[in-house]
Amino acid sequence: MAELTLHFEASQGTDLAAAAAALQASLAETKGVESATARPQKFQAIGPSEILSVIQVATSVAQSSAVFLTAVASLYAAWEKLKATFPGLQAPKVEVGLKQIPIDELTADHLAEMDWA
């Protein structure tokens, strides 16, 4: 299985524990996701709080750029369902090397950089 790490920044006042639990449940139900974990992270005075989610993606999904990008769109849709409940939760960013790419800007080139394409 391939692993995908998502970062969800959260504005002050967001219930990180509740948002993490809801994200984990929603992401785990996404087609192509084998498992998902989400945990709040709060860094004192370094930057905004965030929820870190690690997702195990089915190998069959990770092997095709087109299928993978469709799965990524489903992950974005899962976040959109929750943003009304947790308005302080920003759209997820995907770890690509040392960068964080907004999920809706992820391309096949990014997958190649992640050694998935």
C-alpha positions as CSV (number, residue, x, y, z in Angstrom):
1,M,0.0,0.0,0.0
2,A,1.1,3.5,-0.7
3,E,1.0,6.1,2.0
4,L,-0.2,9.7,1.7
5,T,0.2,12.3,4.3
6,L,-2.3,15.2,4.5
7,H,-2.0,18.4,6.6
8,F,-5.2,20.3,7.6
9,E,-4.4,23.7,9.1
10,A,-6.9,24.8,11.7
11,S,-7.6,28.4,12.8
12,Q,-7.7,29.2,16.5
13,G,-10.9,28.0,18.2
14,T,-11.3,24.9,16.1
15,D,-12.0,21.8,18.2
16,L,-9.0,19.8,16.9
17,A,-9.9,16.5,18.6
18,A,-13.5,16.5,17.3
19,A,-12.3,17.6,13.8
20,A,-9.6,14.9,13.8
21,A,-12.1,12.2,14.7
22,A,-14.6,13.4,12.0
23,L,-11.8,13.6,9.4
24,Q,-10.6,10.1,10.2
25,A,-14.1,8.6,9.9
26,S,-14.8,10.5,6.6
27,L,-11.4,9.8,5.0
28,A,-11.6,6.1,5.9
29,E,-14.9,5.8,4.0
30,T,-13.3,7.2,0.8
31,K,-13.0,4.8,-2.1
32,G,-9.5,3.5,-2.5
33,V,-8.5,4.3,1.1
34,E,-7.4,1.2,3.0
35,S,-7.0,3.0,6.3
36,A,-6.8,6.6,7.6
37,T,-5.5,8.0,10.9
38,A,-5.9,11.7,11.9
39,R,-4.4,13.3,15.0
40,P,-4.3,16.9,16.1
41,Q,-1.0,18.7,16.4
42,K,-0.5,21.9,18.2
43,F,2.9,23.7,18.0
44,Q,3.4,26.4,20.6
45,A,4.2,29.7,18.9
46,I,5.6,28.0,15.8
47,G,2.6,28.3,13.5
48,P,-1.0,27.4,13.2
49,S,-2.4,24.2,14.7
50,E,-3.1,21.4,12.3
51,I,-4.4,17.9,12.0
52,L,-2.1,15.4,10.5
53,S,-3.7,12.5,8.6
54,V,-1.8,9.5,7.3
55,I,-3.8,7.6,4.7
56,Q,-3.0,4.1,3.3
57,V,-4.0,4.1,-0.3
58,A,-4.8,0.8,-2.1
59,T,-1.9,-0.3,-4.4
60,S,-4.2,-0.6,-7.3
61,V,-5.2,3.1,-6.9
62,A,-1.6,4.3,-6.4
63,Q,-0.4,2.5,-9.6
64,S,-2.5,4.7,-12.0
65,S,-2.1,8.4,-12.0
66,A,-5.6,9.0,-13.3
67,V,-7.2,6.7,-10.8
68,F,-5.1,8.2,-8.0
69,L,-6.0,11.8,-8.9
70,T,-9.7,10.7,-8.9
71,A,-9.2,9.3,-5.4
72,V,-7.6,12.6,-4.3
73,A,-10.6,14.4,-5.6
74,S,-12.7,12.1,-3.3
75,L,-10.5,13.1,-0.4
76,Y,-11.1,16.7,-1.1
77,A,-14.8,16.1,-1.2
78,A,-14.6,14.4,2.2
79,W,-13.1,17.5,3.6
80,E,-15.7,19.7,1.9
81,K,-18.5,17.7,3.7
82,L,-16.8,18.6,7.1
83,K,-16.0,22.2,6.5
84,A,-19.5,23.4,7.4
85,T,-19.1,21.7,10.8
86,F,-15.5,22.8,11.3
87,P,-15.2,26.2,9.4
88,G,-11.7,26.8,10.8
89,L,-10.4,23.7,9.1
90,Q,-8.5,24.6,5.9
91,A,-8.3,22.5,2.8
92,P,-5.7,19.7,3.0
93,K,-2.2,19.9,1.7
94,V,-0.3,16.8,0.6
95,E,3.3,16.1,1.5
96,V,5.4,15.9,-1.6
97,G,9.0,15.6,-0.6
98,L,9.6,18.5,1.7
99,K,6.8,20.6,0.2
100,Q,3.1,20.7,1.1
101,I,0.9,21.0,-2.1
102,P,-2.7,22.0,-1.8
103,I,-4.7,18.9,-2.6
104,D,-6.6,20.5,-5.4
105,E,-3.3,21.4,-7.1
106,L,-1.8,17.9,-7.0
107,T,-0.7,16.7,-10.5
108,A,0.8,13.6,-12.1
109,D,4.2,15.3,-11.9
110,H,3.8,15.5,-8.1
111,L,3.0,11.8,-8.1
112,A,6.2,11.1,-10.1
113,E,8.1,13.1,-7.5
114,M,6.6,10.9,-4.8
115,D,7.7,7.8,-6.9
116,W,4.1,6.8,-7.5
117,A,3.8,7.4,-11.2
